[in-house]
């Protein structure tokens, strides 16, 4: 999992948890609620997203509620990797706990919707295969990669305990 390649779905600053997972749909099952992910800013998101797509944003991704439904709806739709300039810390941690790789990159403003990017998590580098550009990003520590590989914190603990 050191190299991840995918198509980009791109968003800007301040994409909060109520945008990612609108509270109006909280009474639905998570699978049903996921159909409305990002609908306040992109009503076609759930129809557009494909498993393996990269969710890319700019500053302050995931501010707002600490509900883990926001990253969970993205995971249900097939997002396994998120790249942003900065994160709300609880959202960042919820991503890791659910097995979604969350990467910081100060140059996400240079990445566009539907670009194809390849991320080298060990080198801390993103290559935009569409434009040929390279961007530095945070290197992912081995213990975080292990959590993501296992599918999140609960699955990692089950694996360690042999459950």
C-alpha positions as CSV (number, residue, x, y, z in Angstrom):
1,X,0.0,0.0,0.0
2,X,3.0,2.3,-0.3
3,X,1.8,3.5,-3.7
4,X,-1.8,4.5,-4.2
5,X,-3.2,5.7,-7.5
6,X,-6.6,7.1,-8.2
7,X,-8.8,9.7,-9.9
8,X,-9.3,12.9,-7.9
9,X,-12.6,14.3,-6.7
10,X,-11.7,17.9,-5.7
11,X,-13.2,20.3,-3.2
12,X,-12.1,23.6,-1.6
13,X,-11.8,25.0,1.9
14,X,-14.0,24.4,4.9
15,X,-15.8,21.2,3.8
16,X,-17.3,20.4,7.2
17,X,-18.9,17.2,8.5
18,X,-22.4,18.5,7.8
19,X,-21.5,18.9,4.1
20,X,-19.9,15.5,3.9
21,X,-22.7,13.7,5.8
22,X,-25.8,16.0,5.9
23,X,-27.6,15.6,9.3
24,X,-31.0,15.5,7.5
25,X,-30.2,11.9,6.5
26,X,-28.9,10.6,9.9
27,X,-32.0,8.5,10.5
28,X,-31.3,6.4,7.4
29,X,-29.0,3.4,7.4
30,X,-25.4,4.4,6.6
31,X,-25.6,2.8,3.2
32,X,-28.7,4.9,2.4
33,X,-27.2,8.1,4.0
34,X,-24.1,7.7,1.9
35,X,-26.1,8.4,-1.2
36,X,-26.4,12.0,0.1
37,X,-22.7,12.5,0.9
38,X,-21.4,15.9,-0.2
39,X,-24.9,16.8,-1.6
40,X,-24.9,20.4,-0.3
41,X,-22.0,21.3,-2.6
42,X,-22.1,18.4,-5.1
43,X,-25.5,16.7,-5.6
44,X,-23.9,14.3,-8.1
45,X,-21.1,13.2,-5.8
46,X,-22.5,9.8,-4.8
47,X,-23.2,9.0,-8.5
48,X,-19.8,10.2,-9.6
49,X,-17.5,8.6,-7.0
50,X,-15.9,5.3,-7.9
51,X,-14.1,2.9,-5.6
52,X,-10.5,4.0,-5.3
53,X,-11.1,7.6,-6.1
54,X,-9.0,10.1,-4.1
55,X,-11.0,12.8,-2.1
56,X,-8.9,16.0,-2.3
57,X,-9.7,19.2,-0.4
58,X,-7.9,22.3,0.7
59,X,-7.9,23.9,4.2
60,X,-9.8,22.8,7.3
61,X,-11.4,19.6,6.0
62,X,-13.9,18.0,8.4
63,X,-14.5,20.7,10.9
64,X,-17.8,20.7,12.8
65,X,-19.3,17.6,14.4
66,X,-17.2,14.8,15.8
67,X,-19.6,12.2,14.4
68,X,-17.7,9.6,12.5
69,X,-20.5,9.3,10.0
70,X,-18.7,11.8,7.7
71,X,-15.7,9.7,6.9
72,X,-17.8,6.5,7.1
73,X,-20.1,7.7,4.3
74,X,-17.0,8.4,2.2
75,X,-15.7,4.9,3.0
76,X,-19.0,3.3,2.0
77,X,-18.8,5.0,-1.3
78,X,-15.3,3.7,-2.0
79,X,-13.0,6.5,-0.8
80,X,-9.9,5.0,0.9
81,X,-7.6,7.9,0.6
82,X,-8.1,11.6,1.4
83,X,-5.6,14.4,0.8
84,X,-6.0,17.9,2.2
85,X,-3.9,20.9,3.1
86,X,-5.2,20.7,6.7
87,X,-7.8,18.8,8.7
88,X,-9.9,19.2,11.8
89,X,-8.1,16.9,14.1
90,X,-11.1,14.8,15.2
91,X,-12.0,14.2,11.5
92,X,-8.4,13.2,10.8
93,X,-8.4,10.7,13.6
94,X,-11.8,9.4,12.7
95,X,-10.5,8.7,9.2
96,X,-7.6,6.7,10.5
97,X,-9.8,4.9,13.0
98,X,-12.1,3.8,10.2
99,X,-9.2,2.7,7.9
100,X,-9.1,5.7,5.6
101,X,-5.7,7.1,4.8
102,X,-5.6,10.9,5.6
103,X,-2.6,12.7,4.0
104,X,-1.6,16.3,4.4
105,X,-0.3,18.1,1.4
106,X,0.2,21.9,1.2
107,X,-0.2,22.0,-2.6
108,X,-3.7,20.6,-3.1
109,X,-4.7,23.8,-4.8
110,X,-2.6,22.6,-7.8
111,X,-4.6,19.5,-8.1
112,X,-7.8,19.5,-10.2
113,X,-11.0,17.4,-10.3
114,X,-10.5,14.2,-12.3
115,X,-6.7,14.5,-12.4
116,X,-5.1,11.1,-11.8
117,X,-2.6,11.1,-9.0
118,X,-0.2,8.5,-7.6
119,X,0.8,8.8,-3.9
120,X,4.0,7.3,-2.5
121,X,3.2,7.2,1.2
122,X,6.8,6.2,2.2
123,X,8.5,8.9,0.2
124,X,5.9,11.6,1.1
125,X,5.3,12.5,-2.5
126,X,2.3,12.8,-4.9
127,X,2.7,12.6,-8.6
128,X,0.0,14.1,-10.7
129,X,-0.1,11.8,-13.7
130,X,-2.3,14.2,-15.6
131,X,-0.1,17.2,-15.4
132,X,3.3,15.7,-14.6
133,X,3.7,17.8,-11.4
134,X,5.0,16.4,-8.1
135,X,4.0,17.6,-4.7
136,X,5.4,16.9,-1.3
137,X,3.1,15.4,1.3
138,X,3.3,14.0,4.8
139,X,5.0,10.6,5.1
140,X,2.8,8.1,6.8
141,X,4.3,6.4,9.8
142,X,4.3,2.6,9.7
143,X,1.9,2.2,12.7
144,X,-0.7,4.4,10.9
145,X,-0.3,2.5,7.7
146,X,-0.9,-0.7,9.7
147,X,-4.1,0.6,11.1
148,X,-5.3,1.6,7.6
149,X,-4.2,-1.8,6.1
150,X,-6.2,-3.6,8.8
151,X,-9.3,-1.5,8.0
152,X,-9.2,0.7,11.1
153,X,-8.7,0.7,14.8
154,X,-11.3,-1.9,15.7
155,X,-10.2,-4.3,13.0
156,X,-6.5,-3.8,14.0
157,X,-7.4,-4.7,17.6
158,X,-9.3,-7.8,16.5
159,X,-6.3,-8.9,14.4
160,X,-3.9,-8.4,17.3
161,X,-6.1,-10.2,19.8
162,X,-6.9,-13.0,17.4
163,X,-10.7,-12.3,17.6
